Amino acid sequence: MNNQPIHVAIAILYQKNKFLMQLRDNIPGILYPGYWGLFGGHIEPGETPEVAVKREILEEIGYTLPPFGEFGCYTDERVVRHVFHAPLSVELNQLVLNEGWDMGLLTVENIYQGSCYSQNAGEVRPLGNVHQKIMLNFIQTKQQT
């Protein structure tokens, strides 16, 4: 049995003090089913995190990342999350959701309260706690600059 953590590349995409997040499919067996999280996914063998995040964002929402920066790396016993950030330079209706239950531009208030309404779910859904922590760190870092 392989006890090595998996590596993923995820992106904080922002537009006018709002942040694009994915409502994950509500499927038992996946991490954070039915929770808001950041877009991204597994790093394939031989891929760098930078290449993986570009590929994942293109696959999941049809968005070609503009020049982006590295925000940090968040590690727990199961997952190593390589986190990047970039502006979202298109309107939400120009994106195509290819993976997930819903997507939305969450406000800073949504992130602090840890939940947001989903039109597709028809209810308020929680943020994944790791994703909320990453977002709060990002917001606080940006407020200091």
Residue frames as qw, qx, qy, qz and C-alpha x, y, z in Angstrom:
[[0.000, 0.888, 0.460, 0.000, 0.00, 0.00, 0.00],
 [0.423, 0.390, 0.000, 0.818, 1.31, 3.43, -0.97],
 [0.336, -0.748, -0.449, 0.354, 1.24, 5.86, 1.94],
 [0.341, -0.050, 0.145, 0.928, 2.81, 8.70, -0.02],
 [0.242, 0.649, 0.360, -0.625, 0.69, 11.84, -0.24],
 [0.528, 0.575, 0.501, 0.374, -0.72, 12.78, -3.64],
 [0.229, -0.321, 0.080, 0.916, 0.42, 16.02, -5.25],
 [0.282, 0.755, 0.580, 0.118, -2.12, 18.44, -6.70],
 [0.234, -0.003, 0.111, 0.966, -1.87, 21.86, -8.34],
 [0.015, 0.758, 0.648, -0.071, -4.67, 24.33, -7.62],
 [0.263, 0.305, 0.152, 0.902, -5.34, 27.93, -8.60],
 [0.026, -0.665, -0.454, 0.593, -6.74, 30.96, -6.82],
 [0.237, 0.396, 0.492, 0.738, -8.44, 32.88, -9.63],
 [0.110, -0.594, -0.453, 0.656, -9.57, 36.38, -8.68],
 [0.140, 0.477, 0.455, 0.739, -11.61, 39.17, -10.23],
 [0.219, -0.574, -0.059, -0.787, -12.62, 42.45, -8.53],
 [0.260, -0.346, 0.643, -0.631, -12.25, 41.17, -4.93],
 [0.894, 0.001, 0.181, -0.411, -14.09, 37.94, -5.77],
 [0.174, -0.454, 0.866, 0.118, -12.65, 34.48, -6.14],
 [0.742, 0.170, -0.443, -0.474, -13.64, 31.74, -8.57],
 [0.328, -0.279, 0.862, -0.268, -14.40, 28.51, -6.78],
 [0.497, 0.017, -0.764, -0.411, -15.80, 25.14, -7.76],
 [0.725, -0.236, 0.382, -0.523, -18.59, 23.36, -5.96],
 [0.005, 0.306, -0.943, -0.132, -17.27, 19.83, -5.97],
 [0.611, -0.129, -0.632, -0.460, -19.52, 17.01, -7.11],
 [0.587, -0.386, 0.435, -0.563, -21.58, 15.57, -4.27],
 [0.850, 0.174, -0.481, -0.125, -20.23, 12.05, -4.78],
 [0.761, -0.590, 0.265, -0.058, -19.29, 9.91, -1.78],
 [0.915, -0.010, 0.187, 0.358, -15.67, 8.77, -1.85],
 [0.484, 0.596, -0.021, 0.640, -14.10, 11.98, -3.20],
 [0.368, -0.219, -0.387, 0.817, -12.41, 14.54, -0.97],
 [0.105, 0.323, 0.221, -0.914, -14.81, 17.29, 0.10],
 [0.063, 0.403, 0.804, 0.432, -17.94, 16.09, -1.74],
 [0.118, -0.810, -0.537, -0.205, -20.43, 18.94, -2.13],
 [0.415, -0.719, -0.099, 0.549, -17.99, 21.53, -0.77],
 [0.355, 0.931, -0.081, 0.028, -16.65, 24.69, -2.40],
 [0.743, -0.384, 0.285, 0.468, -12.98, 24.38, -3.32],
 [0.053, 0.728, -0.387, -0.563, -10.35, 25.69, -5.69],
 [0.855, 0.489, -0.063, -0.159, -10.04, 24.49, -9.27],
 [0.085, 0.672, -0.735, -0.024, -7.14, 22.18, -10.07],
 [0.975, -0.044, -0.014, -0.219, -6.18, 18.55, -9.73],
 [0.882, -0.291, 0.282, 0.240, -3.62, 15.79, -9.69],
 [0.094, 0.779, -0.536, -0.311, -0.12, 16.32, -11.00],
 [0.957, 0.269, -0.059, -0.091, 0.58, 13.63, -13.58],
 [0.809, -0.316, 0.269, 0.416, 3.88, 11.67, -13.56],
 [0.582, 0.159, 0.304, 0.737, 6.62, 13.79, -15.14],
 [0.043, 0.821, 0.319, 0.471, 4.59, 17.00, -14.88],
 [0.241, 0.085, -0.398, 0.881, 5.68, 20.07, -12.97],
 [0.021, 0.582, 0.649, -0.489, 3.10, 21.77, -10.74],
 [0.123, 0.500, -0.118, -0.849, 3.15, 24.77, -13.12],
 [0.230, 0.084, -0.766, -0.594, 2.30, 22.62, -16.14],
 [0.122, -0.344, -0.926, 0.101, -0.32, 20.70, -14.16],
 [0.094, 0.556, 0.461, -0.685, -2.19, 23.81, -12.99],
 [0.245, 0.377, -0.359, -0.818, -2.38, 25.16, -16.56],
 [0.246, -0.034, -0.899, -0.360, -3.66, 21.80, -17.85],
 [0.079, -0.401, -0.853, 0.325, -6.19, 21.34, -15.04],
 [0.167, 0.521, 0.248, -0.799, -7.69, 24.83, -15.36],
 [0.301, 0.275, -0.555, -0.725, -8.02, 24.43, -19.13],
 [0.240, -0.137, -0.948, -0.157, -9.66, 20.98, -18.69],
 [0.088, -0.428, -0.784, 0.441, -12.01, 22.02, -15.89],
 [0.151, 0.756, 0.382, -0.509, -13.29, 25.42, -17.08],
 [0.602, 0.608, 0.360, 0.372, -11.80, 26.03, -20.54],
 [0.080, -0.994, 0.065, 0.040, -9.66, 28.92, -19.29],
 [0.754, 0.346, -0.197, 0.523, -6.10, 29.50, -20.46],
 [0.534, -0.716, -0.185, 0.410, -4.21, 30.85, -17.47],
 [0.282, 0.911, -0.157, 0.258, -2.54, 34.22, -18.00],
 [0.418, 0.414, -0.606, 0.535, 0.89, 34.71, -16.38],
 [0.726, -0.602, -0.231, -0.239, 0.50, 33.41, -12.83],
 [0.030, 0.646, -0.618, 0.447, 2.43, 33.31, -9.57],
 [0.597, -0.139, -0.770, 0.178, 3.11, 30.72, -6.92],
 [0.446, -0.709, 0.023, -0.545, 1.35, 31.33, -3.62],
 [0.359, -0.530, 0.687, -0.343, 2.55, 28.43, -1.49],
 [0.547, 0.076, -0.824, -0.126, 2.48, 24.76, -0.69],
 [0.614, -0.359, 0.340, -0.616, 0.07, 23.23, 1.82],
 [0.469, 0.198, -0.861, -0.021, 0.82, 19.72, 3.03],
 [0.700, -0.355, 0.364, -0.501, -1.13, 17.30, 5.18],
 [0.542, -0.265, 0.798, -0.008, -0.94, 13.54, 5.64],
 [0.681, 0.388, 0.621, 0.005, -2.84, 12.82, 2.40],
 [0.510, 0.764, 0.293, 0.264, -2.25, 15.70, -0.02],
 [0.399, -0.360, 0.105, 0.837, 0.48, 18.16, -1.04],
 [0.323, 0.842, 0.431, 0.002, -1.29, 21.19, -2.54],
 [0.414, -0.069, 0.216, 0.882, 0.80, 23.43, -4.82],
 [0.128, 0.819, 0.500, -0.250, -1.13, 26.70, -4.89],
 [0.342, 0.122, 0.317, 0.876, -0.91, 29.30, -7.65],
 [0.140, 0.726, 0.441, -0.508, -2.75, 32.56, -8.24],
 [0.235, 0.112, 0.514, 0.817, -3.81, 34.49, -11.34],
 [0.348, 0.284, 0.148, -0.881, -6.38, 37.05, -12.42],
 [0.415, 0.437, 0.795, 0.070, -9.58, 35.84, -14.02],
 [0.037, -0.326, 0.236, 0.915, -9.75, 38.05, -17.10],
 [0.246, -0.216, -0.705, -0.629, -13.02, 36.78, -18.58],
 [0.575, -0.240, 0.151, -0.767, -16.63, 36.93, -17.42],
 [0.493, -0.128, 0.809, -0.295, -18.06, 33.91, -15.61],
 [0.772, 0.426, 0.314, -0.352, -20.43, 33.16, -18.51],
 [0.515, 0.691, -0.474, -0.181, -17.40, 32.70, -20.81],
 [0.137, -0.400, 0.895, -0.143, -16.20, 29.71, -18.78],
 [0.788, -0.018, -0.462, -0.407, -17.45, 26.17, -19.36],
 [0.538, -0.457, 0.613, -0.355, -17.81, 24.02, -16.25],
 [0.688, 0.279, -0.635, -0.215, -16.49, 20.61, -17.32],
 [0.562, -0.073, -0.759, 0.322, -15.93, 19.25, -13.82],
 [0.033, -0.076, -0.557, 0.826, -17.89, 19.86, -10.65],
 [0.046, 0.606, 0.781, -0.142, -21.44, 20.64, -9.57],
 [0.091, 0.960, 0.257, 0.058, -21.29, 24.43, -9.85],
 [0.552, 0.056, -0.092, 0.827, -18.88, 27.36, -9.94],
 [0.109, -0.927, -0.338, -0.119, -19.16, 30.87, -8.64],
 [0.316, 0.522, -0.268, 0.745, -17.38, 34.07, -7.75],
 [0.585, -0.601, -0.501, 0.214, -17.25, 34.05, -3.97],
 [0.036, -0.893, 0.095, -0.439, -16.85, 37.23, -1.98],
 [0.225, 0.397, -0.672, 0.584, -14.42, 37.81, 0.85],
 [0.553, -0.261, 0.364, -0.702, -17.46, 37.63, 3.17],
 [0.932, 0.063, -0.218, -0.281, -18.40, 34.19, 1.77],
 [0.670, 0.324, -0.588, 0.317, -14.89, 32.97, 2.46],
 [0.060, -0.372, 0.592, -0.712, -14.80, 34.32, 6.01],
 [0.705, -0.150, 0.280, -0.634, -18.20, 32.79, 6.83],
 [0.249, -0.256, 0.932, 0.061, -17.18, 29.50, 5.19],
 [0.426, 0.405, 0.809, -0.021, -20.19, 29.02, 2.94],
 [0.171, 0.294, -0.307, -0.889, -21.91, 30.27, -0.21],
 [0.701, 0.383, 0.400, -0.449, -25.21, 29.71, -2.00],
 [0.194, -0.152, 0.808, 0.535, -25.10, 27.53, -5.11],
 [0.573, 0.269, -0.128, -0.763, -27.71, 28.03, -7.82],
 [0.565, 0.188, -0.752, -0.283, -27.19, 24.47, -9.10],
 [0.252, -0.071, -0.894, 0.364, -27.45, 22.90, -5.63],
 [0.369, -0.623, -0.432, -0.537, -30.30, 25.23, -4.64],
 [0.679, -0.703, -0.204, 0.058, -28.82, 25.73, -1.18],
 [0.093, -0.880, 0.446, -0.137, -25.96, 27.17, 0.81],
 [0.955, 0.060, -0.223, 0.187, -22.95, 24.83, 0.69],
 [0.558, -0.774, 0.173, 0.243, -19.82, 24.91, 2.89],
 [0.388, 0.773, -0.501, 0.031, -16.24, 25.62, 1.87],
 [0.900, -0.025, -0.351, 0.256, -13.75, 22.81, 2.35],
 [0.517, -0.836, -0.006, 0.184, -11.76, 23.73, 5.47],
 [0.663, -0.204, 0.303, 0.654, -8.35, 23.43, 3.77],
 [0.329, 0.533, 0.421, 0.656, -9.54, 25.58, 0.87],
 [0.240, -0.927, -0.237, -0.163, -10.98, 28.14, 3.27],
 [0.639, -0.629, 0.109, 0.429, -7.65, 28.28, 5.13],
 [0.567, 0.102, 0.385, 0.721, -5.73, 28.80, 1.87],
 [0.119, 0.736, 0.408, 0.527, -8.12, 31.53, 0.77],
 [0.413, -0.897, -0.148, 0.050, -7.97, 33.33, 4.13],
 [0.654, -0.401, 0.223, 0.601, -4.16, 33.24, 3.99],
 [0.426, 0.356, 0.435, 0.709, -4.26, 34.67, 0.46],
 [0.091, -0.870, -0.352, -0.332, -6.71, 37.44, 1.38],
 [0.537, -0.806, -0.022, 0.247, -4.67, 38.41, 4.43],
 [0.639, -0.150, 0.313, 0.686, -1.44, 38.41, 2.41],
 [0.285, 0.550, 0.434, 0.654, -3.00, 40.66, -0.25],
 [0.263, -0.916, -0.280, -0.117, -4.32, 43.08, 2.39],
 [0.612, -0.642, 0.098, 0.451, -0.78, 43.54, 3.68],
 [0.537, 0.008, 0.405, 0.740, 0.61, 44.54, 0.27]]
